[in-house]
Amino acid sequence: MSGFSYLQRALLLMLSVSFQLSAKPAALSEQELVAAFEQEFQQKLQQAKVPGGAYAIVKHDRIVSIGSYGVRAVGDKAPVNADTVFRLASVSKTFAGVALVQAQARQQLQLQQPLTRYVPELKLRTPELEHNLTMEQVLSHSSGFWAHAFEDLIEADKTPAQILPRLKELSPVCPLGRCYSYQNVFFGLLGDALERATGENYPDLLQQRLFKPLGMQTASVGLAPLLASRNKALPHQRGGKGWRVVKPKANFYRFGAAAGVNASARDLAMYLQAMLGHQPAVLPESVLSQLQQPLTRMPGKPRWPVWQQFKQVSAWYGRGWRMVQYDGQSLYYHAGVVAGYRPYIAYSPHTGYGLVLLTNAEADVTGPLAGWFWQQLLHPQETAGRLTKRAPDNPRVNNRG
């Protein structure tokens, strides 16, 4: 540039920098994403001293990576692998949603009908409530009752038969179908409704309509199958200077539709492939469209850094699935919290990716890992494909239950 004046050289330099900043960045390859996530996964679990965990990444109809970390129980050398069974806690709600939409497609029930039609022993405060509270309102957490109603009784090891009579004490805090109000006791009744409508035991129903057709060989419902599994991750809670094994509790298992499913990372990878549309014989588009419909808007905006870059962002609950809508696209997900386990699943039809995260300890690692993963994939059009700066280690998400 010796032939140019200082001013000309400065102008050319500015134009060069401007072009580099405006040029579309190279897309992040699948191999780069998997390698980066594997490193992040191992690092996060090691930092938190989590006993064991597993993950799976799917893209469209392929499982592109399954990884694991640590052991099934402290003091035991048996390692976690792709087929190690974990409790899924409230991720179970997604299976209930699928089963209910399938049953409606078979004309075995109608989600707009009163829940008391299928659970006649349910008594509410007024006849109007009994007549107007629909299955879909319970499924989409828009029952209007206070959040987590009588969940303390589940924690106190009370049975559904002991809790059910207490529901008539409840008065709505907002009109039915109008506000988000997360529930476990009410949601558990949807399993009873399915049994009445189909004539099938709920665990058998999931086995025949979902687990077996999708090839989920280790998936099950209930405490007994978990305990019977030879390859299971035991729950851990903090004790003393580290983690201690605790006995799996039966309390939330009694509300099977809300929190009763067990599965491995490989099982859930196949489940997400079906949710992405690659098992139409089991989950046709007509069923998936129902499962992907937003029904109940959640208060506030999603807080993860990944969502701050979009102009329009809102959070919803549908038929057993949470979802975030962002600039015309949607991410579908669910997380869970139960004594000693932290599961998470999500999928993005726009990118074709799905993510499974499972741990056997009460450590906040699934949230940061999920936030990091989606930060790499979800971008406004002008920054699509860029490998972004690592998300903070403590994104906040209310994933209780």
C-alpha positions as CSV (number, residue, x, y, z in Angstrom):
1,M,0.0,0.0,0.0
2,S,3.1,2.3,-0.4
3,G,1.4,4.1,-3.3
4,F,-1.5,5.3,-1.1
5,S,-1.7,8.3,1.1
6,Y,-2.2,7.8,4.9
7,L,-5.9,8.8,4.6
8,Q,-6.4,6.3,1.8
9,R,-4.7,3.5,3.7
10,A,-6.9,4.3,6.8
11,L,-10.0,4.2,4.7
12,L,-9.2,0.9,3.1
13,L,-8.4,-0.6,6.5
14,M,-11.8,0.6,7.8
15,L,-13.6,-0.9,4.8
16,S,-11.7,-4.2,5.3
17,V,-12.7,-4.4,9.0
18,S,-16.3,-3.5,8.1
19,F,-16.5,-6.3,5.5
20,Q,-15.1,-8.9,8.0
21,L,-17.6,-7.9,10.6
22,S,-20.6,-8.0,8.2
23,A,-19.6,-11.3,6.5
24,K,-21.6,-14.3,7.5
25,P,-19.5,-16.5,9.9
26,A,-18.7,-20.1,9.0
27,A,-21.3,-22.6,10.3
28,L,-20.3,-24.6,13.3
29,S,-19.9,-28.2,12.2
30,E,-21.5,-31.1,13.9
31,Q,-18.1,-32.5,14.8
32,E,-17.0,-29.2,16.4
33,L,-20.3,-29.0,18.4
34,V,-20.0,-32.5,19.7
35,A,-16.3,-32.2,20.6
36,A,-16.9,-28.9,22.4
37,F,-20.0,-30.2,24.2
38,E,-18.1,-33.4,25.4
39,Q,-15.4,-31.2,26.9
40,E,-18.0,-28.9,28.5
41,F,-20.0,-31.9,29.9
42,Q,-16.9,-33.6,31.4
43,Q,-15.7,-30.3,32.9
44,K,-19.0,-29.3,34.5
45,L,-19.6,-32.7,36.1
46,Q,-16.0,-32.9,37.4
47,Q,-16.2,-29.4,38.8
48,A,-19.4,-30.2,40.6
49,K,-18.0,-33.6,41.7
50,V,-21.2,-35.2,40.4
51,P,-21.0,-39.0,40.9
52,G,-22.4,-39.8,37.5
53,G,-24.2,-38.6,34.4
54,A,-25.0,-39.2,30.8
55,Y,-25.9,-37.2,27.7
56,A,-27.1,-37.8,24.2
57,I,-27.2,-35.5,21.1
58,V,-29.4,-36.3,18.2
59,K,-29.8,-34.6,14.8
60,H,-32.9,-35.5,12.8
61,D,-32.9,-39.3,12.7
62,R,-29.4,-39.9,13.9
63,I,-27.8,-40.2,17.4
64,V,-24.6,-38.2,16.7
65,S,-23.1,-38.7,20.2
66,I,-23.7,-40.4,23.5
67,G,-21.4,-39.8,26.4
68,S,-21.2,-40.6,30.1
69,Y,-19.3,-39.6,33.2
70,G,-18.5,-41.3,36.5
71,V,-20.2,-44.0,38.4
72,R,-23.7,-45.2,39.2
73,A,-23.1,-44.9,42.9
74,V,-20.3,-43.5,45.1
75,G,-18.2,-46.3,46.5
76,D,-19.0,-48.5,43.5
77,K,-16.8,-48.8,40.5
78,A,-19.7,-49.7,38.0
79,P,-19.6,-46.9,35.4
80,V,-22.5,-45.0,33.9
81,N,-23.0,-45.7,30.3
82,A,-25.5,-45.0,27.5
83,D,-28.0,-47.6,28.9
84,T,-27.8,-46.7,32.6
85,V,-31.3,-46.0,33.9
86,F,-32.1,-42.7,35.6
87,R,-35.3,-41.4,37.2
88,L,-36.9,-38.8,34.9
89,A,-39.0,-36.9,37.5
90,S,-41.2,-34.4,35.7
91,V,-39.8,-35.2,32.2
92,S,-42.4,-38.0,32.7
93,K,-45.1,-35.4,32.0
94,T,-44.1,-35.4,28.3
95,F,-44.9,-39.1,28.1
96,A,-48.3,-38.5,29.7
97,G,-48.9,-35.8,27.2
98,V,-48.0,-38.0,24.3
99,A,-50.2,-40.9,25.6
100,L,-53.2,-38.6,26.1
101,V,-53.0,-37.1,22.6
102,Q,-52.6,-40.6,21.2
103,A,-55.7,-41.7,23.1
104,Q,-57.6,-38.7,21.8
105,A,-56.5,-39.6,18.2
106,R,-57.9,-43.1,18.8
107,Q,-61.2,-41.5,20.0
108,Q,-60.8,-43.1,23.5
109,L,-61.1,-39.7,25.3
110,Q,-61.6,-36.0,24.7
111,L,-59.2,-33.6,26.4
112,Q,-61.8,-30.9,26.5
113,Q,-64.1,-33.1,28.7
114,P,-64.2,-32.7,32.4
115,L,-61.5,-34.6,34.4
116,T,-64.2,-35.9,36.7
117,R,-65.7,-37.8,33.8
118,Y,-62.7,-40.1,33.9
119,V,-61.9,-39.7,37.6
120,P,-65.4,-39.5,39.2
121,E,-64.0,-39.8,42.7
122,L,-62.4,-36.4,42.4
123,K,-64.5,-33.9,44.4
124,L,-63.9,-30.2,44.1
125,R,-65.1,-27.2,46.0
126,T,-68.2,-26.6,43.8
127,P,-70.2,-28.6,41.2
128,E,-69.2,-25.9,38.7
129,L,-65.5,-26.6,39.2
130,E,-66.1,-30.3,38.9
131,H,-68.0,-29.7,35.6
132,N,-65.6,-27.1,34.1
133,L,-62.1,-28.3,35.0
134,T,-61.0,-30.1,31.8
135,M,-58.3,-32.7,31.3
136,E,-56.5,-30.3,28.9
137,Q,-56.4,-27.5,31.6
138,V,-54.7,-30.0,34.0
139,L,-52.4,-31.2,31.2
140,S,-51.4,-27.6,30.3
141,H,-51.1,-26.4,33.9
142,S,-53.9,-23.9,33.6
143,S,-56.2,-25.3,36.3
144,G,-56.2,-22.0,38.2
145,F,-55.4,-23.5,41.6
146,W,-52.3,-22.4,43.6
147,A,-49.1,-23.8,42.2
148,H,-47.8,-27.1,43.5
149,A,-51.1,-27.6,45.5
150,F,-50.6,-30.2,48.3
151,E,-47.2,-31.2,47.0
152,D,-46.1,-31.0,50.6
153,L,-48.3,-34.0,51.2
154,I,-46.4,-35.9,48.5
155,E,-43.2,-35.0,50.2
156,A,-44.7,-36.2,53.5
157,D,-45.2,-39.6,51.8
158,K,-49.0,-39.4,51.7
159,T,-50.7,-41.6,49.1
160,P,-53.0,-40.4,46.3
161,A,-55.9,-41.9,48.2
162,Q,-55.0,-39.8,51.2
163,I,-54.5,-36.6,49.2
164,L,-57.4,-36.8,46.9
165,P,-60.1,-35.8,49.5
166,R,-58.1,-32.7,50.3
167,L,-58.6,-31.3,46.7
168,K,-62.1,-30.1,47.5
169,E,-60.6,-27.5,49.8
170,L,-59.0,-25.6,46.9
171,S,-60.4,-22.5,45.4
172,P,-59.0,-21.2,42.1
173,V,-56.7,-18.2,42.4
174,C,-57.6,-17.3,38.8
175,P,-60.2,-18.4,36.3
176,L,-59.9,-21.9,34.8
177,G,-57.7,-21.9,31.7
178,R,-56.4,-18.4,32.2
179,C,-53.1,-18.6,34.1
180,Y,-50.1,-20.8,34.5
181,S,-50.0,-22.9,37.7
182,Y,-47.7,-25.9,37.8
183,Q,-49.2,-29.0,39.5
184,N,-48.1,-32.6,40.4
185,V,-51.1,-33.9,42.3
186,F,-53.6,-32.9,39.7
187,F,-51.3,-34.0,36.9
188,G,-51.0,-37.4,38.4
189,L,-54.8,-37.9,38.0
190,L,-54.3,-37.9,34.3
191,G,-52.7,-41.4,34.6
192,D,-55.9,-42.6,36.3
193,A,-58.0,-40.9,33.6
194,L,-56.0,-42.7,30.9
195,E,-56.5,-46.1,32.6
196,R,-60.3,-45.5,32.8
197,A,-60.5,-44.3,29.2
198,T,-58.4,-47.1,27.6
199,G,-58.9,-50.0,30.0
200,E,-55.1,-50.4,30.2
201,N,-52.7,-50.1,33.2
202,Y,-50.7,-46.9,32.8
203,P,-47.2,-48.6,32.8
204,D,-48.4,-51.2,30.3
205,L,-50.0,-48.5,28.2
206,L,-46.7,-46.6,27.9
207,Q,-44.9,-49.8,27.2
208,Q,-47.1,-50.8,24.4
209,R,-47.7,-47.4,22.8
210,L,-44.4,-45.7,23.2
211,F,-41.5,-47.6,24.8
212,K,-41.6,-50.8,22.7
213,P,-42.5,-49.2,19.4
214,L,-39.7,-46.7,19.8
215,G,-37.1,-49.3,20.8
216,M,-36.7,-47.9,24.4
217,Q,-35.6,-51.2,25.8
218,T,-34.8,-50.0,29.4
219,A,-37.7,-47.5,29.9
220,S,-40.3,-48.3,32.5
221,V,-42.7,-46.7,35.0
222,G,-42.5,-47.0,38.7
223,L,-40.0,-47.7,41.6
224,A,-40.0,-51.5,41.3
225,P,-38.6,-51.5,37.7
226,L,-35.9,-49.0,38.7
227,L,-34.8,-51.1,41.6
228,A,-34.9,-54.3,39.5
229,S,-32.6,-52.8,36.9
230,R,-29.0,-54.1,37.0
231,N,-27.7,-51.0,35.3
232,K,-29.3,-48.1,37.3
233,A,-27.9,-44.8,38.6
234,L,-28.7,-44.4,42.3
235,P,-29.6,-41.0,43.7
236,H,-27.2,-38.9,45.7
237,Q,-27.6,-36.0,48.1
238,R,-25.0,-33.8,49.7
239,G,-23.7,-35.2,53.0
240,G,-20.6,-34.2,54.9
241,K,-17.8,-33.4,52.5
242,G,-19.4,-34.9,49.4
243,W,-22.2,-37.0,48.0
244,R,-23.9,-39.9,49.7
245,V,-26.2,-42.5,48.2
246,V,-29.8,-42.2,49.3
247,K,-32.7,-44.7,48.9
248,P,-35.0,-43.9,46.0
249,K,-38.3,-42.6,47.3
250,A,-41.7,-44.0,46.3
251,N,-43.6,-40.7,47.0
252,F,-43.6,-39.1,43.6
253,Y,-43.6,-42.4,41.8
254,R,-47.2,-42.8,43.1
255,F,-48.2,-40.0,40.7
256,G,-46.9,-41.8,37.6
257,A,-48.1,-39.4,35.0
258,A,-46.4,-36.6,36.7
259,A,-43.1,-38.2,37.7
260,G,-43.0,-42.0,37.3
261,V,-40.9,-42.8,34.2
262,N,-37.3,-44.2,34.2
263,A,-35.1,-44.3,31.1
264,S,-31.5,-44.2,29.8
265,A,-29.8,-41.6,27.6
266,R,-30.1,-44.0,24.7
267,D,-33.9,-44.4,25.3
268,L,-34.4,-40.7,25.4
269,A,-32.4,-40.2,22.3
270,M,-34.8,-42.4,20.4
271,Y,-37.7,-40.6,22.0
272,L,-36.4,-37.3,20.7
273,Q,-35.9,-38.7,17.2
274,A,-39.6,-39.5,17.3
275,M,-40.5,-36.0,18.5
276,L,-38.5,-34.7,15.6
277,G,-40.8,-36.5,13.2
278,H,-38.8,-39.6,12.4
279,Q,-41.1,-42.3,13.7
280,P,-44.4,-41.4,11.9
281,A,-45.9,-44.8,12.5
282,V,-45.8,-44.1,16.3
283,L,-46.0,-40.3,16.4
284,P,-47.5,-39.0,13.2
285,E,-47.5,-35.3,12.3
286,S,-51.1,-35.0,13.5
287,V,-50.0,-36.0,17.0
288,L,-46.8,-33.9,17.0
289,S,-48.7,-30.8,16.0
290,Q,-50.9,-31.2,19.0
291,L,-47.9,-31.7,21.3
292,Q,-46.2,-28.6,19.9
293,Q,-49.1,-26.3,20.3
294,P,-48.6,-23.5,23.0
295,L,-51.6,-23.4,25.3
296,T,-50.6,-21.6,28.6
297,R,-48.4,-18.6,28.6
298,M,-45.9,-18.5,31.4
299,P,-45.2,-15.2,33.3
300,G,-42.1,-13.2,32.4
301,K,-39.5,-14.0,29.8
302,P,-37.0,-16.8,29.6
303,R,-33.8,-15.7,31.5
304,W,-31.1,-17.7,29.8
305,P,-28.6,-15.5,27.9
306,V,-29.4,-17.3,24.6
307,W,-32.8,-15.8,24.6
308,Q,-31.7,-12.2,25.1
309,Q,-30.5,-11.9,21.4
310,F,-34.0,-12.4,20.0
311,K,-36.6,-9.7,19.5
312,Q,-39.7,-11.7,20.3
313,V,-39.4,-14.3,23.1
314,S,-42.1,-16.0,25.2
315,A,-42.4,-19.1,27.3
316,W,-45.4,-21.5,27.2
317,Y,-46.6,-24.8,28.4
318,G,-48.5,-27.1,26.1
319,R,-49.7,-30.7,26.3
320,G,-47.0,-32.0,28.6
321,W,-44.2,-30.0,27.1
322,R,-42.6,-26.7,27.9
323,M,-41.7,-24.4,25.0
324,V,-39.9,-21.2,24.2
325,Q,-41.0,-19.3,21.1
326,Y,-38.3,-17.0,19.6
327,D,-38.7,-15.0,16.4
328,G,-40.9,-17.5,14.7
329,Q,-39.2,-20.6,15.9
330,S,-39.8,-22.9,18.9
331,L,-37.7,-25.0,21.3
332,Y,-39.5,-27.8,23.2
333,Y,-38.2,-29.1,26.5
334,H,-38.8,-30.3,30.0
335,A,-36.6,-30.6,33.1
336,G,-37.1,-32.4,36.3
337,V,-36.2,-32.2,40.0
338,V,-36.6,-35.2,42.3
339,A,-34.5,-36.4,45.3
340,G,-31.1,-37.2,43.9
341,Y,-31.7,-36.8,40.1
342,R,-31.7,-33.9,37.6
343,P,-32.9,-34.8,34.1
344,Y,-33.4,-32.6,31.1
345,I,-34.5,-33.1,27.5
346,A,-35.1,-30.7,24.6
347,Y,-35.4,-30.6,20.8
348,S,-35.5,-27.9,18.2
349,P,-37.3,-28.7,14.9
350,H,-35.6,-25.7,13.3
351,T,-32.1,-27.0,13.8
352,G,-33.0,-30.7,13.9
353,Y,-31.1,-31.1,17.1
354,G,-32.1,-32.7,20.4
355,L,-30.4,-33.0,23.7
356,V,-30.6,-35.4,26.7
357,L,-28.9,-34.7,30.1
358,L,-29.1,-37.0,33.1
359,T,-27.3,-36.8,36.4
360,N,-27.6,-38.8,39.7
361,A,-27.1,-35.9,42.1
362,E,-28.7,-32.7,43.1
363,A,-26.2,-30.5,41.4
364,D,-27.0,-27.5,39.2
365,V,-25.2,-28.7,36.1
366,T,-28.0,-29.6,33.6
367,G,-29.2,-26.0,33.4
368,P,-25.8,-24.5,32.5
369,L,-25.0,-27.3,30.1
370,A,-28.3,-27.0,28.3
371,G,-27.9,-23.2,28.1
372,W,-24.4,-23.6,26.7
373,F,-25.6,-26.1,24.1
374,W,-28.4,-24.1,22.7
375,Q,-26.3,-20.9,22.8
376,Q,-24.2,-22.6,20.1
377,L,-27.1,-23.4,17.8
378,L,-29.8,-20.7,18.2
379,H,-29.0,-17.4,16.7
380,P,-30.7,-14.5,14.9
381,Q,-30.3,-14.7,11.1
382,E,-27.3,-12.3,11.0
383,T,-25.2,-14.4,13.4
384,A,-26.3,-17.9,12.5
385,G,-23.6,-20.5,12.9
386,R,-21.2,-18.6,15.0
387,L,-19.5,-20.4,17.9
388,T,-20.5,-18.0,20.7
389,K,-18.9,-17.0,23.9
390,R,-19.5,-19.5,26.7
391,A,-22.8,-18.9,28.5
392,P,-22.5,-18.1,32.2
393,D,-22.3,-21.1,34.5
394,N,-25.4,-20.3,36.4
395,P,-28.4,-19.6,34.1
396,R,-31.5,-19.6,36.1
397,V,-34.5,-21.6,35.1
398,N,-37.5,-22.7,37.2
399,N,-37.4,-26.5,36.5
400,R,-38.9,-27.7,39.8
401,G,-40.8,-30.9,39.4
